[in-house]
Amino acid sequence: MIAEVARGERPDIDRAVLAARRAFERGDWALADPAQRGRVLLRLAELMTEHLDDLALTEARDTGHPIGDARGVDVPNAARSRWRPRSAA
């Protein structure tokens, strides 16, 4: 088991949708300059690399991939999806 999640009711869903809508409309990510977005994405890649073993174990449990594939392919490929100016603009 990866996690236990409480069952959400309609009011929970409505609150989540409203929070997501507000965050989207606020535009923090869209309004950030490309250099700032790049720093965020590079830090994410660094953190993924630092936590490779934990992420690989979670990925293997979630997808059923062998741990070697998750550690050697899945997580590193996700971490290597490094920021490029055109993709973050």
Backbone as XML, in Angstrom:
<?xml version="1.0"?>
<chain id="A" units="angstrom">
  <residue number="1" name="MET">
    <atom name="N" x="0.834" y="-1.165" z="0.000"/>
    <atom name="CA" x="0.000" y="0.000" z="0.000"/>
    <atom name="C" x="0.889" y="1.241" z="0.000"/>
  </residue>
  <residue number="2" name="ILE">
    <atom name="N" x="0.524" y="2.192" z="-0.813"/>
    <atom name="CA" x="1.283" y="3.432" z="-0.903"/>
    <atom name="C" x="0.739" y="4.455" z="0.088"/>
  </residue>
  <residue number="3" name="ALA">
    <atom name="N" x="-0.579" y="4.577" z="0.179"/>
    <atom name="CA" x="-1.175" y="5.565" z="1.077"/>
    <atom name="C" x="-2.627" y="5.225" z="1.335"/>
  </residue>
  <residue number="4" name="GLU">
    <atom name="N" x="-3.127" y="5.738" z="2.434"/>
    <atom name="CA" x="-4.553" y="5.684" z="2.703"/>
    <atom name="C" x="-5.098" y="7.082" z="2.463"/>
  </residue>
  <residue number="5" name="VAL">
    <atom name="N" x="-6.202" y="7.157" z="1.753"/>
    <atom name="CA" x="-6.793" y="8.438" z="1.404"/>
    <atom name="C" x="-8.248" y="8.427" z="1.835"/>
  </residue>
  <residue number="6" name="ALA">
    <atom name="N" x="-8.643" y="9.484" z="2.504"/>
    <atom name="CA" x="-10.036" y="9.590" z="2.934"/>
    <atom name="C" x="-10.938" y="9.767" z="1.724"/>
  </residue>
  <residue number="7" name="ARG">
    <atom name="N" x="-12.100" y="9.212" z="1.808"/>
    <atom name="CA" x="-13.077" y="9.379" z="0.726"/>
    <atom name="C" x="-13.623" y="10.805" z="0.788"/>
  </residue>
  <residue number="8" name="GLY">
    <atom name="N" x="-13.595" y="11.485" z="-0.329"/>
    <atom name="CA" x="-14.084" y="12.851" z="-0.382"/>
    <atom name="C" x="-15.559" y="12.888" z="-0.741"/>
  </residue>
  <residue number="9" name="GLU">
    <atom name="N" x="-16.228" y="13.807" z="-0.151"/>
    <atom name="CA" x="-17.638" y="14.039" z="-0.462"/>
    <atom name="C" x="-17.742" y="15.277" z="-1.359"/>
  </residue>
  <residue number="10" name="ARG">
    <atom name="N" x="-18.904" y="15.564" z="-1.854"/>
    <atom name="CA" x="-19.099" y="16.687" z="-2.772"/>
    <atom name="C" x="-18.538" y="18.008" z="-2.231"/>
  </residue>
  <residue number="11" name="PRO">
    <atom name="N" x="-18.765" y="18.373" z="-0.966"/>
    <atom name="CA" x="-18.200" y="19.633" z="-0.467"/>
    <atom name="C" x="-16.663" y="19.647" z="-0.505"/>
  </residue>
  <residue number="12" name="ASP">
    <atom name="N" x="-16.042" y="18.487" z="-0.270"/>
    <atom name="CA" x="-14.583" y="18.398" z="-0.339"/>
    <atom name="C" x="-14.098" y="18.657" z="-1.768"/>
  </residue>
  <residue number="13" name="ILE">
    <atom name="N" x="-14.794" y="18.076" z="-2.717"/>
    <atom name="CA" x="-14.442" y="18.256" z="-4.124"/>
    <atom name="C" x="-14.636" y="19.706" z="-4.533"/>
  </residue>
  <residue number="14" name="ASP">
    <atom name="N" x="-15.748" y="20.286" z="-4.111"/>
    <atom name="CA" x="-16.006" y="21.692" z="-4.438"/>
    <atom name="C" x="-14.912" y="22.604" z="-3.888"/>
  </residue>
  <residue number="15" name="ARG">
    <atom name="N" x="-14.482" y="22.353" z="-2.641"/>
    <atom name="CA" x="-13.403" y="23.170" z="-2.051"/>
    <atom name="C" x="-12.099" y="22.986" z="-2.812"/>
  </residue>
  <residue number="16" name="ALA">
    <atom name="N" x="-11.799" y="21.770" z="-3.201"/>
    <atom name="CA" x="-10.558" y="21.506" z="-3.938"/>
    <atom name="C" x="-10.582" y="22.191" z="-5.304"/>
  </residue>
  <residue number="17" name="VAL">
    <atom name="N" x="-11.702" y="22.114" z="-5.988"/>
    <atom name="CA" x="-11.831" y="22.753" z="-7.304"/>
    <atom name="C" x="-11.713" y="24.271" z="-7.162"/>
  </residue>
  <residue number="18" name="LEU">
    <atom name="N" x="-12.352" y="24.832" z="-6.152"/>
    <atom name="CA" x="-12.275" y="26.276" z="-5.927"/>
    <atom name="C" x="-10.837" y="26.714" z="-5.635"/>
  </residue>
  <residue number="19" name="ALA">
    <atom name="N" x="-10.134" y="25.961" z="-4.809"/>
    <atom name="CA" x="-8.740" y="26.293" z="-4.496"/>
    <atom name="C" x="-7.870" y="26.214" z="-5.747"/>
  </residue>
  <residue number="20" name="ALA">
    <atom name="N" x="-8.088" y="25.189" z="-6.564"/>
    <atom name="CA" x="-7.319" y="25.055" z="-7.802"/>
    <atom name="C" x="-7.621" y="26.197" z="-8.759"/>
  </residue>
  <residue number="21" name="ARG">
    <atom name="N" x="-8.874" y="26.565" z="-8.865"/>
    <atom name="CA" x="-9.273" y="27.667" z="-9.751"/>
    <atom name="C" x="-8.628" y="28.974" z="-9.301"/>
  </residue>
  <residue number="22" name="ARG">
    <atom name="N" x="-8.655" y="29.240" z="-7.998"/>
    <atom name="CA" x="-8.050" y="30.471" z="-7.475"/>
    <atom name="C" x="-6.546" y="30.503" z="-7.753"/>
  </residue>
  <residue number="23" name="ALA">
    <atom name="N" x="-5.881" y="29.382" z="-7.534"/>
    <atom name="CA" x="-4.434" y="29.316" z="-7.794"/>
    <atom name="C" x="-4.150" y="29.539" z="-9.277"/>
  </residue>
  <residue number="24" name="PHE">
    <atom name="N" x="-4.960" y="28.943" z="-10.137"/>
    <atom name="CA" x="-4.776" y="29.112" z="-11.576"/>
    <atom name="C" x="-4.990" y="30.569" z="-11.983"/>
  </residue>
  <residue number="25" name="GLU">
    <atom name="N" x="-6.057" y="31.161" z="-11.489"/>
    <atom name="CA" x="-6.373" y="32.535" z="-11.863"/>
    <atom name="C" x="-5.376" y="33.544" z="-11.298"/>
  </residue>
  <residue number="26" name="ARG">
    <atom name="N" x="-4.788" y="33.225" z="-10.155"/>
    <atom name="CA" x="-3.776" y="34.102" z="-9.578"/>
    <atom name="C" x="-2.562" y="34.170" z="-10.507"/>
  </residue>
  <residue number="27" name="GLY">
    <atom name="N" x="-2.271" y="33.064" z="-11.178"/>
    <atom name="CA" x="-1.256" y="33.064" z="-12.221"/>
    <atom name="C" x="0.177" y="33.094" z="-11.762"/>
  </residue>
  <residue number="28" name="ASP">
    <atom name="N" x="0.460" y="32.632" z="-10.542"/>
    <atom name="CA" x="1.840" y="32.690" z="-10.044"/>
    <atom name="C" x="2.843" y="32.061" z="-11.014"/>
  </residue>
  <residue number="29" name="TRP">
    <atom name="N" x="2.518" y="30.895" z="-11.518"/>
    <atom name="CA" x="3.446" y="30.200" z="-12.413"/>
    <atom name="C" x="3.503" y="30.896" z="-13.772"/>
  </residue>
  <residue number="30" name="ALA">
    <atom name="N" x="2.357" y="31.197" z="-14.314"/>
    <atom name="CA" x="2.307" y="31.823" z="-15.636"/>
    <atom name="C" x="2.961" y="33.197" z="-15.643"/>
  </residue>
  <residue number="31" name="LEU">
    <atom name="N" x="2.863" y="33.911" z="-14.536"/>
    <atom name="CA" x="3.433" y="35.254" z="-14.467"/>
    <atom name="C" x="4.904" y="35.272" z="-14.065"/>
  </residue>
  <residue number="32" name="ALA">
    <atom name="N" x="5.415" y="34.150" z="-13.594"/>
    <atom name="CA" x="6.835" y="34.082" z="-13.229"/>
    <atom name="C" x="7.685" y="34.166" z="-14.495"/>
  </residue>
  <residue number="33" name="ASP">
    <atom name="N" x="8.823" y="34.827" z="-14.372"/>
    <atom name="CA" x="9.680" y="34.911" z="-15.559"/>
    <atom name="C" x="10.307" y="33.542" z="-15.822"/>
  </residue>
  <residue number="34" name="PRO">
    <atom name="N" x="10.691" y="33.278" z="-17.072"/>
    <atom name="CA" x="11.230" y="31.962" z="-17.427"/>
    <atom name="C" x="12.429" y="31.544" z="-16.582"/>
  </residue>
  <residue number="35" name="ALA">
    <atom name="N" x="13.264" y="32.483" z="-16.182"/>
    <atom name="CA" x="14.426" y="32.133" z="-15.357"/>
    <atom name="C" x="13.979" y="31.577" z="-14.003"/>
  </residue>
  <residue number="36" name="GLN">
    <atom name="N" x="12.964" y="32.191" z="-13.412"/>
    <atom name="CA" x="12.446" y="31.706" z="-12.126"/>
    <atom name="C" x="11.833" y="30.318" z="-12.289"/>
  </residue>
  <residue number="37" name="ARG">
    <atom name="N" x="11.043" y="30.132" z="-13.327"/>
    <atom name="CA" x="10.463" y="28.798" z="-13.565"/>
    <atom name="C" x="11.564" y="27.777" z="-13.772"/>
  </residue>
  <residue number="38" name="GLY">
    <atom name="N" x="12.612" y="28.177" z="-14.485"/>
    <atom name="CA" x="13.739" y="27.273" z="-14.704"/>
    <atom name="C" x="14.394" y="26.867" z="-13.403"/>
  </residue>
  <residue number="39" name="ARG">
    <atom name="N" x="14.575" y="27.820" z="-12.485"/>
    <atom name="CA" x="15.183" y="27.497" z="-11.191"/>
    <atom name="C" x="14.309" y="26.517" z="-10.408"/>
  </residue>
  <residue number="40" name="VAL">
    <atom name="N" x="13.010" y="26.706" z="-10.467"/>
    <atom name="CA" x="12.097" y="25.799" z="-9.765"/>
    <atom name="C" x="12.200" y="24.391" z="-10.351"/>
  </residue>
  <residue number="41" name="LEU">
    <atom name="N" x="12.185" y="24.293" z="-11.668"/>
    <atom name="CA" x="12.239" y="22.971" z="-12.316"/>
    <atom name="C" x="13.587" y="22.288" z="-12.094"/>
  </residue>
  <residue number="42" name="LEU">
    <atom name="N" x="14.666" y="23.058" z="-12.114"/>
    <atom name="CA" x="15.978" y="22.469" z="-11.843"/>
    <atom name="C" x="16.058" y="21.972" z="-10.405"/>
  </residue>
  <residue number="43" name="ARG">
    <atom name="N" x="15.496" y="22.723" z="-9.472"/>
    <atom name="CA" x="15.493" y="22.277" z="-8.072"/>
    <atom name="C" x="14.669" y="21.006" z="-7.923"/>
  </residue>
  <residue number="44" name="LEU">
    <atom name="N" x="13.555" y="20.923" z="-8.626"/>
    <atom name="CA" x="12.761" y="19.695" z="-8.598"/>
    <atom name="C" x="13.589" y="18.512" z="-9.084"/>
  </residue>
  <residue number="45" name="ALA">
    <atom name="N" x="14.313" y="18.687" z="-10.173"/>
    <atom name="CA" x="15.157" y="17.612" z="-10.697"/>
    <atom name="C" x="16.239" y="17.230" z="-9.687"/>
  </residue>
  <residue number="46" name="GLU">
    <atom name="N" x="16.820" y="18.219" z="-9.022"/>
    <atom name="CA" x="17.833" y="17.928" z="-7.997"/>
    <atom name="C" x="17.232" y="17.112" z="-6.859"/>
  </residue>
  <residue number="47" name="LEU">
    <atom name="N" x="16.056" y="17.509" z="-6.406"/>
    <atom name="CA" x="15.408" y="16.786" z="-5.313"/>
    <atom name="C" x="15.043" y="15.362" z="-5.721"/>
  </residue>
  <residue number="48" name="MET">
    <atom name="N" x="14.611" y="15.188" z="-6.954"/>
    <atom name="CA" x="14.295" y="13.839" z="-7.438"/>
    <atom name="C" x="15.540" y="12.965" z="-7.441"/>
  </residue>
  <residue number="49" name="THR">
    <atom name="N" x="16.659" y="13.539" z="-7.841"/>
    <atom name="CA" x="17.919" y="12.791" z="-7.851"/>
    <atom name="C" x="18.357" y="12.464" z="-6.430"/>
  </residue>
  <residue number="50" name="GLU">
    <atom name="N" x="18.226" y="13.424" z="-5.513"/>
    <atom name="CA" x="18.604" y="13.206" z="-4.118"/>
    <atom name="C" x="17.763" y="12.115" z="-3.463"/>
  </residue>
  <residue number="51" name="HIS">
    <atom name="N" x="16.519" y="11.984" z="-3.884"/>
    <atom name="CA" x="15.594" y="11.016" z="-3.279"/>
    <atom name="C" x="15.298" y="9.858" z="-4.228"/>
  </residue>
  <residue number="52" name="LEU">
    <atom name="N" x="16.270" y="9.550" z="-5.065"/>
    <atom name="CA" x="16.101" y="8.518" z="-6.093"/>
    <atom name="C" x="15.604" y="7.199" z="-5.530"/>
  </residue>
  <residue number="53" name="ASP">
    <atom name="N" x="16.227" y="6.706" z="-4.466"/>
    <atom name="CA" x="15.848" y="5.386" z="-3.951"/>
    <atom name="C" x="14.410" y="5.359" z="-3.448"/>
  </residue>
  <residue number="54" name="ASP">
    <atom name="N" x="14.013" y="6.388" z="-2.711"/>
    <atom name="CA" x="12.631" y="6.436" z="-2.205"/>
    <atom name="C" x="11.636" y="6.555" z="-3.351"/>
  </residue>
  <residue number="55" name="LEU">
    <atom name="N" x="11.932" y="7.425" z="-4.311"/>
    <atom name="CA" x="11.028" y="7.592" z="-5.452"/>
    <atom name="C" x="10.951" y="6.321" z="-6.290"/>
  </residue>
  <residue number="56" name="ALA">
    <atom name="N" x="12.079" y="5.658" z="-6.468"/>
    <atom name="CA" x="12.089" y="4.416" z="-7.251"/>
    <atom name="C" x="11.252" y="3.333" z="-6.568"/>
  </residue>
  <residue number="57" name="LEU">
    <atom name="N" x="11.368" y="3.232" z="-5.259"/>
    <atom name="CA" x="10.571" y="2.241" z="-4.533"/>
    <atom name="C" x="9.079" y="2.548" z="-4.668"/>
  </residue>
  <residue number="58" name="THR">
    <atom name="N" x="8.726" y="3.805" z="-4.531"/>
    <atom name="CA" x="7.322" y="4.198" z="-4.688"/>
    <atom name="C" x="6.838" y="3.922" z="-6.105"/>
  </residue>
  <residue number="59" name="GLU">
    <atom name="N" x="7.653" y="4.266" z="-7.092"/>
    <atom name="CA" x="7.285" y="4.026" z="-8.492"/>
    <atom name="C" x="7.115" y="2.534" z="-8.761"/>
  </residue>
  <residue number="60" name="ALA">
    <atom name="N" x="8.020" y="1.719" z="-8.246"/>
    <atom name="CA" x="7.920" y="0.269" z="-8.447"/>
    <atom name="C" x="6.650" y="-0.283" z="-7.802"/>
  </residue>
  <residue number="61" name="ARG">
    <atom name="N" x="6.348" y="0.177" z="-6.618"/>
    <atom name="CA" x="5.124" y="-0.281" z="-5.942"/>
    <atom name="C" x="3.874" y="0.185" z="-6.689"/>
  </residue>
  <residue number="62" name="ASP">
    <atom name="N" x="3.920" y="1.397" z="-7.192"/>
    <atom name="CA" x="2.752" y="1.962" z="-7.861"/>
    <atom name="C" x="2.494" y="1.321" z="-9.216"/>
  </residue>
  <residue number="63" name="THR">
    <atom name="N" x="3.550" y="1.112" z="-9.999"/>
    <atom name="CA" x="3.382" y="0.644" z="-11.375"/>
    <atom name="C" x="3.634" y="-0.837" z="-11.565"/>
  </residue>
  <residue number="64" name="GLY">
    <atom name="N" x="4.315" y="-1.455" z="-10.609"/>
    <atom name="CA" x="4.670" y="-2.860" z="-10.765"/>
    <atom name="C" x="5.950" y="-3.063" z="-11.553"/>
  </residue>
  <residue number="65" name="HIS">
    <atom name="N" x="6.616" y="-1.972" z="-11.931"/>
    <atom name="CA" x="7.904" y="-2.105" z="-12.618"/>
    <atom name="C" x="8.918" y="-2.703" z="-11.666"/>
  </residue>
  <residue number="66" name="PRO">
    <atom name="N" x="9.865" y="-3.474" z="-12.187"/>
    <atom name="CA" x="10.950" y="-3.943" z="-11.325"/>
    <atom name="C" x="11.686" y="-2.736" z="-10.726"/>
  </residue>
  <residue number="67" name="ILE">
    <atom name="N" x="12.152" y="-2.872" z="-9.502"/>
    <atom name="CA" x="12.820" y="-1.768" z="-8.822"/>
    <atom name="C" x="14.028" y="-1.276" z="-9.626"/>
  </residue>
  <residue number="68" name="GLY">
    <atom name="N" x="14.730" y="-2.192" z="-10.291"/>
    <atom name="CA" x="15.876" y="-1.792" z="-11.104"/>
    <atom name="C" x="15.486" y="-0.869" z="-12.247"/>
  </residue>
  <residue number="69" name="ASP">
    <atom name="N" x="14.330" y="-1.148" z="-12.864"/>
    <atom name="CA" x="13.841" y="-0.274" z="-13.939"/>
    <atom name="C" x="13.424" y="1.085" z="-13.383"/>
  </residue>
  <residue number="70" name="ALA">
    <atom name="N" x="12.733" y="1.049" z="-12.254"/>
    <atom name="CA" x="12.290" y="2.306" z="-11.662"/>
    <atom name="C" x="13.500" y="3.155" z="-11.265"/>
  </residue>
  <residue number="71" name="ARG">
    <atom name="N" x="14.521" y="2.508" z="-10.691"/>
    <atom name="CA" x="15.707" y="3.239" z="-10.243"/>
    <atom name="C" x="16.604" y="3.639" z="-11.407"/>
  </residue>
  <residue number="72" name="GLY">
    <atom name="N" x="16.706" y="2.804" z="-12.409"/>
    <atom name="CA" x="17.633" y="3.055" z="-13.507"/>
    <atom name="C" x="17.040" y="3.773" z="-14.702"/>
  </residue>
  <residue number="73" name="VAL">
    <atom name="N" x="15.700" y="3.773" z="-14.810"/>
    <atom name="CA" x="15.063" y="4.346" z="-15.997"/>
    <atom name="C" x="13.984" y="5.372" z="-15.628"/>
  </residue>
  <residue number="74" name="ASP">
    <atom name="N" x="12.950" y="4.929" z="-14.931"/>
    <atom name="CA" x="11.770" y="5.771" z="-14.724"/>
    <atom name="C" x="12.079" y="7.082" z="-13.997"/>
  </residue>
  <residue number="75" name="VAL">
    <atom name="N" x="12.636" y="6.979" z="-12.812"/>
    <atom name="CA" x="12.902" y="8.188" z="-12.027"/>
    <atom name="C" x="14.005" y="9.035" z="-12.671"/>
  </residue>
  <residue number="76" name="PRO">
    <atom name="N" x="15.118" y="8.440" z="-13.099"/>
    <atom name="CA" x="16.137" y="9.286" z="-13.747"/>
    <atom name="C" x="15.616" y="9.993" z="-14.998"/>
  </residue>
  <residue number="77" name="ASN">
    <atom name="N" x="14.793" y="9.327" z="-15.790"/>
    <atom name="CA" x="14.241" y="9.984" z="-16.978"/>
    <atom name="C" x="13.356" y="11.164" z="-16.592"/>
  </residue>
  <residue number="78" name="ALA">
    <atom name="N" x="12.572" y="11.003" z="-15.548"/>
    <atom name="CA" x="11.734" y="12.122" z="-15.090"/>
    <atom name="C" x="12.615" y="13.259" z="-14.589"/>
  </residue>
  <residue number="79" name="ALA">
    <atom name="N" x="13.669" y="12.950" z="-13.865"/>
    <atom name="CA" x="14.567" y="13.985" z="-13.345"/>
    <atom name="C" x="15.350" y="14.659" z="-14.471"/>
  </residue>
  <residue number="80" name="ARG">
    <atom name="N" x="15.616" y="13.921" z="-15.546"/>
    <atom name="CA" x="16.372" y="14.497" z="-16.669"/>
    <atom name="C" x="15.508" y="15.369" z="-17.567"/>
  </residue>
  <residue number="81" name="SER">
    <atom name="N" x="14.228" y="15.423" z="-17.299"/>
    <atom name="CA" x="13.353" y="16.293" z="-18.077"/>
    <atom name="C" x="13.644" y="17.726" z="-17.655"/>
  </residue>
  <residue number="82" name="ARG">
    <atom name="N" x="14.875" y="18.112" z="-17.861"/>
    <atom name="CA" x="15.365" y="19.420" z="-17.415"/>
    <atom name="C" x="14.691" y="20.538" z="-18.174"/>
  </residue>
  <residue number="83" name="TRP">
    <atom name="N" x="14.665" y="21.673" z="-17.524"/>
    <atom name="CA" x="14.047" y="22.867" z="-18.084"/>
    <atom name="C" x="14.803" y="23.324" z="-19.319"/>
  </residue>
  <residue number="84" name="ARG">
    <atom name="N" x="14.033" y="23.719" z="-20.312"/>
    <atom name="CA" x="14.579" y="24.364" z="-21.507"/>
    <atom name="C" x="13.814" y="25.675" z="-21.658"/>
  </residue>
  <residue number="85" name="PRO">
    <atom name="N" x="14.476" y="26.739" z="-22.044"/>
    <atom name="CA" x="13.792" y="28.034" z="-22.115"/>
    <atom name="C" x="12.465" y="28.001" z="-22.861"/>
  </residue>
  <residue number="86" name="ARG">
    <atom name="N" x="12.407" y="27.295" z="-23.977"/>
    <atom name="CA" x="11.161" y="27.273" z="-24.743"/>
    <atom name="C" x="10.056" y="26.527" z="-24.036"/>
  </residue>
  <residue number="87" name="SER">
    <atom name="N" x="10.396" y="25.480" z="-23.256"/>
    <atom name="CA" x="9.348" y="24.686" z="-22.626"/>
    <atom name="C" x="8.790" y="25.342" z="-21.380"/>
  </residue>
  <residue number="88" name="ALA">
    <atom name="N" x="9.479" y="26.305" z="-20.805"/>
    <atom name="CA" x="8.984" y="26.953" z="-19.591"/>
    <atom name="C" x="8.416" y="28.339" z="-19.887"/>
  </residue>
  <residue number="89" name="ALA">
    <atom name="N" x="8.565" y="28.804" z="-21.105"/>
    <atom name="CA" x="8.093" y="30.158" z="-21.441"/>
    <atom name="C" x="6.614" y="30.182" z="-21.702"/>
  </residue>
</chain>
